[in-house]
Amino acid sequence: MTGAEQPRRHRLPLRLRVTATFALLALATTSAASLTTYFLARTYMLQQREDVATRQALVNARLASSLLSSEPPEPEQVVGAVTGEAGTQVLVHFRGRWYTSAVSLDPAQLPESIAQLVEDGSVARQRVTTPGGTSVIVGVPIRSAQALYYEVSSLRVLSRTLSILATSLLVASVITTVASAAAGLIVSRRLLSPLRRMSDVAVDIAEGDLNRRLDAAGDDDLEPLVDSFNHMVDSIHARIERDARFASDVSHELRTPLTALSTAASVVRGRAPEMPPRAATAVQVLATQVDYFERLVLDLLEISRLDAGAERVSLEPVDLLSFLRRVSSQLEGPPPDVDTEGPWAVTLDTRRVERIM
């Protein structure tokens, strides 16, 4: 198929496309900003929580060192004496035994990587997933007492905070997207209002009001379009006036020779009985056509005067069906098929419509 034969693809209305563009841009922007904010906040808050847990573990490890270095050492008191935030579990490995303040994390579940680092004498920390949720484990070697100290700090509160943050960012993204869609709808209406005005003016012009024009209303962007549209209407108006003047001028110019021709035809028609049959028939045909031509010129003159406003339009109520049948009977050739259901009363200038038909 050629390009002209290809079916037109269905496209969304311009207003809907503008609204959708605003909404999608807002959704993409807010989603990117929300994700960036969430991950930056999550990274920062986790880092801060792990730093706090490490500092607290070092402080508590010094207290545990003093308790384990006393005589006699009482490791059971160590796990109860150290202070920590709610949800913090303390594990102490002393002289081959494990002492713990809770049963949330079994010593056997300590990650091997952090356990090896602590046994080698290094302070280590690691984030792990425990039955109670995500936690951070901080291990501190106590060299003076030949012991290992671990603190398991729950990140449950931080997880709830991050969940609230994610929900808030999601709600903000939805609200921003809806607001942007509403803004896009408002903007699209403002953008399309000149087109609606142009459409209204075009309809009025098509219905015969050639004096309608567009107004740019001080909009520099619309002024070229408005000027082009108004220039086009002016050109059409001028062309119609030229055509009307031409028809009027031609009708006036034809009236004088047509009057002479009609007079001559009448004289010849009066001598027709004295002529041979074939000549008389030709004279009758000539006279009939001259009469028709004269009526046509008179009709054109009357229409020209009406178009120029020289005569007032005389409106009267008539039955359209009867009027059309009467006028059709005066036309040459077979009359058109005119039919309608019941009477159809209209108000029109019967003489002008009859002349036009």
C-alpha positions in Angstrom: 0.0 0.0 0.0 1.1 3.6 -0.6 1.4 6.1 2.1 -2.0 7.6 1.3 -3.6 4.1 1.5 -2.1 3.1 4.8 -4.6 3.3 7.7 -4.1 6.1 10.1 -2.7 4.9 13.4 -4.8 5.8 16.4 -3.1 8.4 18.6 -4.1 9.6 22.0 -5.6 13.1 22.2 -3.1 15.9 22.7 -4.5 16.9 26.1 -4.1 13.3 27.3 -0.6 13.1 25.9 0.4 16.3 27.7 -1.1 15.2 31.0 0.6 11.8 30.7 3.9 13.4 29.9 3.7 15.6 33.0 2.7 12.6 35.1 5.4 10.3 33.8 8.1 13.0 34.1 7.0 13.6 37.7 6.9 9.9 38.4 10.4 9.3 37.0 11.8 12.4 38.8 10.3 11.6 42.2 11.1 7.9 41.9 14.7 8.7 41.2 14.9 11.2 44.0 13.1 8.9 46.5 15.3 6.0 45.7 18.4 8.1 46.0 17.2 9.6 49.3 16.3 6.2 50.7 19.6 4.5 49.8 21.7 7.4 51.0 19.7 7.6 54.3 19.9 3.8 54.7 23.6 3.8 54.2 24.2 6.7 56.5 21.9 5.4 59.3 23.4 1.9 59.1 26.9 3.3 59.3 25.9 5.5 62.3 24.2 2.5 64.0 27.2 0.3 63.5 29.6 3.0 64.7 27.5 3.5 67.9 27.4 -0.3 68.5 31.2 -0.5 68.0 31.8 2.3 70.5 29.4 0.8 73.0 31.0 -2.6 72.7 34.5 -1.2 73.3 33.3 0.6 76.5 31.6 -2.6 77.7 34.6 -4.7 76.8 36.8 -2.6 79.1 34.3 -3.1 82.0 34.2 -6.8 81.3 38.0 -6.9 81.3 38.1 -5.4 84.8 35.5 -7.9 86.1 37.2 -10.9 84.5 40.7 -9.8 85.8 39.5 -9.7 89.4 39.9 -12.5 91.9 37.9 -14.6 91.8 36.6 -13.9 88.3 32.9 -14.2 87.9 32.0 -14.3 84.2 28.2 -14.7 85.0 28.2 -11.2 86.4 29.9 -9.8 83.3 26.9 -10.5 81.0 24.6 -8.8 83.5 26.8 -5.9 84.5 27.5 -4.4 81.1 25.0 -1.9 79.8 23.6 -1.8 76.3 20.6 -0.7 74.4 17.4 -2.7 74.5 17.7 -5.9 72.4 21.4 -6.1 72.8 22.8 -9.6 73.6 26.2 -10.1 75.3 28.4 -13.2 74.7 31.6 -13.9 76.6 34.0 -16.8 75.9 36.1 -17.3 79.0 38.3 -20.3 79.9 36.7 -22.5 77.3 33.1 -21.8 78.2 30.5 -19.5 76.7 28.4 -17.1 78.9 25.4 -15.2 77.3 22.8 -12.8 78.4 20.1 -14.1 76.1 19.3 -17.0 73.8 18.7 -14.9 70.7 22.0 -16.0 69.1 23.7 -19.3 70.0 27.5 -19.0 70.2 27.7 -21.7 67.5 25.9 -19.4 65.1 28.6 -16.7 65.2 30.0 -16.1 61.7 33.3 -17.9 61.3 34.8 -14.8 59.6 34.3 -12.5 62.6 35.1 -15.2 65.1 38.5 -15.8 63.4 39.3 -12.1 63.4 38.5 -11.7 67.1 40.5 -14.8 68.0 43.4 -13.3 66.1 43.2 -10.3 68.3 41.4 -7.8 66.1 38.2 -5.8 66.8 35.7 -6.8 64.1 32.0 -6.2 63.3 29.6 -7.8 60.8 26.0 -7.4 59.9 24.1 -10.7 60.1 20.5 -12.0 59.9 19.4 -13.6 63.1 16.1 -15.2 64.1 15.1 -11.9 65.7 15.9 -9.9 62.5 19.0 -8.1 61.2 21.7 -7.4 63.8 25.2 -6.2 64.0 27.8 -8.2 65.8 30.9 -6.5 67.3 33.7 -8.7 68.6 36.4 -7.4 71.0 39.3 -9.6 72.2 40.1 -9.1 76.0 43.8 -10.0 76.1 44.3 -9.3 79.8 41.8 -12.0 80.7 42.3 -14.3 77.7 38.6 -13.8 76.8 36.5 -12.9 73.8 33.7 -10.4 74.1 30.8 -10.1 71.6 27.8 -7.8 71.5 24.9 -8.5 69.2 22.8 -5.3 68.6 19.4 -5.6 67.0 18.6 -3.3 64.0 14.9 -3.8 64.4 14.2 -0.2 65.4 16.3 1.0 62.5 14.5 -1.3 60.1 11.2 0.2 61.3 12.5 3.7 60.7 13.6 2.8 57.2 10.3 1.2 56.5 8.5 4.4 57.6 10.9 6.4 55.5 10.2 4.2 52.4 6.4 4.5 52.9 6.7 8.3 53.3 8.7 8.6 50.1 6.3 6.4 48.2 3.3 8.4 49.4 5.2 11.6 48.4 5.9 10.2 45.0 2.3 9.3 44.4 1.0 12.7 45.6 3.6 14.5 43.4 2.6 12.4 40.4 -1.1 13.1 40.8 -0.4 16.8 41.4 1.8 16.9 38.2 -1.0 15.1 36.2 -3.4 17.7 37.4 -1.0 20.5 36.5 -0.5 18.9 33.1 -4.3 18.8 32.6 -4.5 22.5 33.5 -1.5 23.4 31.2 -2.9 21.4 28.3 -6.2 23.2 28.6 -4.4 26.6 28.5 -2.3 25.4 25.6 -5.3 24.1 23.6 -7.6 27.1 24.4 -6.2 29.1 21.3 -7.0 26.0 19.1 -10.5 25.9 20.5 -11.0 29.6 19.8 -9.7 29.1 16.3 -12.1 26.1 15.8 -15.0 28.2 17.0 -14.1 31.1 14.7 -13.6 28.7 11.8 -17.1 27.2 12.4 -18.6 30.7 12.4 -16.8 31.5 9.2 -18.0 28.3 7.6 -21.5 29.2 8.5 -21.2 32.5 6.7 -19.9 35.0 9.3 -16.9 36.3 7.4 -16.3 39.2 9.8 -15.1 36.9 12.6 -11.3 37.2 13.4 -8.9 35.8 16.0 -7.3 37.9 18.7 -3.8 37.1 19.8 -4.5 38.8 23.2 -0.9 40.0 23.6 0.6 36.5 23.2 3.8 36.9 21.1 4.0 33.1 20.5 0.5 33.0 19.1 0.6 36.2 17.1 2.2 34.7 13.9 -0.5 31.9 13.9 -3.3 34.4 14.5 -2.0 36.8 11.8 -1.8 33.9 9.3 -5.3 32.7 10.1 -6.8 36.2 9.9 -4.9 36.9 6.6 -6.3 33.7 5.2 -9.9 34.7 6.2 -9.3 38.2 4.7 -8.1 36.6 1.5 -11.2 34.3 1.4 -13.5 37.2 2.1 -11.9 39.3 -0.6 -12.1 36.5 -3.1 -15.8 36.0 -2.3 -16.4 39.7 -2.7 -14.5 39.8 -6.0 -16.5 36.8 -7.3 -19.8 38.5 -6.2 -18.7 41.8 -7.9 -17.7 39.8 -11.0 -21.1 38.1 -11.1 -22.9 41.4 -10.6 -20.8 43.2 -13.2 -21.3 40.4 -15.7 -25.0 40.4 -15.1 -25.2 44.2 -15.5 -23.1 44.0 -18.7 -25.3 41.3 -20.1 -28.5 43.1 -19.3 -28.3 45.6 -22.1 -27.4 43.3 -25.0 -29.8 40.7 -23.6 -32.7 43.3 -23.6 -31.9 44.0 -27.2 -31.7 40.3 -28.0 -35.0 39.7 -26.2 -36.7 42.5 -28.2 -35.3 41.1 -31.4 -36.5 37.6 -30.5 -40.0 39.0 -29.7 -40.1 40.7 -33.2 -38.9 37.5 -34.9 -41.4 35.4 -32.9 -44.2 37.7 -34.1 -43.2 37.0 -37.8 -42.9 33.2 -37.1 -46.3 32.4 -38.8 -45.0 33.8 -42.0 -41.9 31.7 -42.0 -41.4 28.1 -43.2 -42.1 25.5 -40.5 -38.4 24.7 -39.8 -37.5 28.4 -39.5 -40.5 29.0 -37.3 -39.4 26.1 -35.0 -35.9 27.5 -34.8 -37.3 30.9 -33.9 -39.4 29.4 -31.2 -36.4 27.6 -29.7 -34.3 30.8 -29.9 -37.0 32.9 -28.2 -37.5 30.3 -25.4 -33.7 30.2 -24.7 -33.5 33.9 -24.7 -36.4 34.1 -22.2 -34.6 31.5 -20.0 -31.3 33.4 -20.3 -33.1 36.7 -19.4 -34.6 35.1 -16.3 -31.2 33.7 -15.3 -29.5 37.1 -15.6 -32.3 38.7 -13.5 -31.9 36.0 -10.9 -28.1 36.6 -10.7 -28.7 40.3 -10.4 -31.2 39.8 -7.5 -28.8 37.4 -5.7 -26.0 39.9 -6.2 -28.1 42.7 -4.6 -29.0 40.4 -1.7 -25.4 39.5 -1.1 -24.3 43.1 -1.3 -27.0 44.0 1.3 -28.9 46.2 -1.2 -32.1 44.4 -0.4 -33.4 43.2 2.9 -34.0 39.6 3.6 -37.7 38.9 3.9 -38.3 35.8 6.1 -41.6 34.0 6.3 -42.8 30.7 7.6 -43.4 28.0 4.9 -43.9 24.3 4.7 -40.6 23.1 3.3 -41.9 20.1 1.5 -44.6 22.1 -0.4 -42.1 24.8 -1.2 -39.5 22.5 -2.6 -42.0 20.6 -4.7 -43.3 23.9 -6.1 -39.8 25.2 -7.0 -38.7 21.8 -8.3 -41.7 21.7 -10.7 -40.3 24.9 -12.4 -36.9 23.4 -13.0 -35.9 21.9 -16.4 -35.6 18.2 -16.5 -37.1 15.6 -14.2 -37.9 17.0 -10.8 -35.8 15.7 -7.8 -37.3 13.3 -5.4 -38.4 15.4 -2.4 -39.9 13.6 0.6 -40.2 14.0 4.3 -42.3 12.7 7.1 -45.1 15.1 7.9 -45.1 18.9 7.6 -41.8 20.6 8.2 -42.3 24.3 8.9 -39.3 26.5 8.4 -38.6 30.3 8.2 -36.8 31.5 5.1 -36.7 34.0 2.3 -38.7 32.2 -0.3 -37.7 34.5 -3.2 -34.0 34.2 -2.5 -34.1 30.4 -2.0 -36.1 30.1 -5.2 -33.6 32.2 -7.1 -30.7 30.2 -5.8 -32.3 26.9 -6.7 
